[in-house]
Each structure stands twice: as C-alpha cells, then as structure tokens.
Amino acid sequence: MTMINLYQAKTQLSRLVATVEKEGGRIVLCRNGSPVADLVPHTPSAFNHFEPDPALAGARFLGDPTVPLDIADWPEELR
C-alpha cells in the first residue's frame, strides 16, 4: 500500500492511475498525513446486468404509479 500526499498525487495522477491499472493494489491519498481517499482498480458491479424474472414474463402494470395508495391497500403489518 502506497501513501501519497494530495499535492504530489495531483501532479502525478496519470502515473498513479497507470500504476493501479497495471499492478492493482491501492494508493492512499493523504491530506496533512491523514488518509482521505483510496485509489483502487475499478471492479465491475455484479448488478450491471439484471435478468428479468421468467415468472413475470408478459406481465403488465395497469395502475398509475403516481397515485398514492389508500391506507387499506397497505398490508396490515405496514400500517
């Protein structure tokens, strides 16, 4: 883990990003010696690709989603 001051990081950002990109790892950015941020490799989110639920294939919502629900429409435990 490398620690670097923000002023130095500002002047070497391209080099720091290239280092993280090639070698992985983490670079800690510090302000007055105190860590404030981490520069880490990007990892794709597991939630980028949602698959539709096959049980809902062809389902259509016929209501108006902007109309507030009446209190009777809420389940008893949520009232």
C-alpha positions as CSV (number, residue, x, y, z in Angstrom):
1,M,0.0,0.0,0.0
2,T,1.5,3.3,-1.1
3,M,0.6,6.6,0.7
4,I,1.0,9.9,-1.2
5,N,0.1,13.5,-0.4
6,L,-2.7,15.1,-2.4
7,Y,-0.3,17.8,-3.8
8,Q,2.0,15.1,-5.1
9,A,-0.9,13.0,-6.4
10,K,-2.3,16.0,-8.3
11,T,1.0,16.4,-10.2
12,Q,1.4,12.6,-10.8
13,L,-2.2,11.5,-11.3
14,S,-1.7,9.9,-14.7
15,R,1.3,7.9,-13.4
16,L,-0.6,6.8,-10.3
17,V,-3.6,5.6,-12.3
18,A,-1.4,3.7,-14.7
19,T,0.3,2.0,-11.7
20,V,-3.0,1.0,-10.2
21,E,-4.2,-0.2,-13.6
22,K,-1.2,-2.4,-14.3
23,E,-0.2,-3.6,-10.8
24,G,-3.5,-3.5,-8.9
25,G,-3.2,-2.7,-5.3
26,R,-4.2,0.5,-3.5
27,I,-2.8,4.0,-3.3
28,V,-3.9,6.0,-0.3
29,L,-4.2,9.7,-0.8
30,C,-3.4,11.8,2.3
31,R,-4.0,15.4,3.4
32,N,-1.6,16.6,6.0
33,G,-0.5,13.0,6.6
34,S,-4.1,11.8,7.2
35,P,-5.7,9.3,4.8
36,V,-8.7,10.9,2.9
37,A,-9.2,8.6,-0.1
38,D,-8.1,5.4,-1.8
39,L,-7.2,5.0,-5.5
40,V,-8.1,1.4,-6.3
41,P,-8.7,-0.6,-9.5
42,H,-12.2,-0.5,-10.9
43,T,-14.3,-3.6,-10.4
44,P,-17.4,-4.1,-12.4
45,S,-20.6,-4.2,-10.3
46,A,-22.4,-7.5,-10.1
47,F,-25.7,-5.6,-10.6
48,N,-24.9,-4.2,-14.0
49,H,-26.9,-6.9,-15.8
50,F,-30.3,-7.6,-14.4
51,E,-32.2,-10.6,-15.9
52,P,-36.0,-10.4,-16.0
53,D,-37.8,-12.8,-13.8
54,P,-39.3,-15.5,-16.1
55,A,-42.3,-15.8,-13.8
56,L,-43.2,-12.2,-14.7
57,A,-42.9,-12.6,-18.5
58,G,-45.7,-10.8,-20.2
59,A,-46.9,-9.1,-17.0
60,R,-48.2,-5.6,-17.4
61,F,-48.8,-2.9,-14.7
62,L,-52.2,-1.4,-15.3
63,G,-52.3,1.2,-12.5
64,D,-51.0,4.7,-12.2
65,P,-47.7,4.6,-10.3
66,T,-48.1,8.3,-9.3
67,V,-51.3,7.8,-7.4
68,P,-50.8,7.4,-3.7
69,L,-52.0,4.2,-2.1
70,D,-55.0,4.3,0.2
71,I,-54.4,3.0,3.8
72,A,-56.5,-0.1,3.0
73,D,-54.1,-1.0,0.2
74,W,-51.2,-1.4,2.6
75,P,-50.5,-4.8,4.3
76,E,-51.7,-4.8,7.9
77,E,-48.2,-5.1,9.3
78,L,-47.1,-2.0,7.5
79,R,-49.9,0.3,8.5
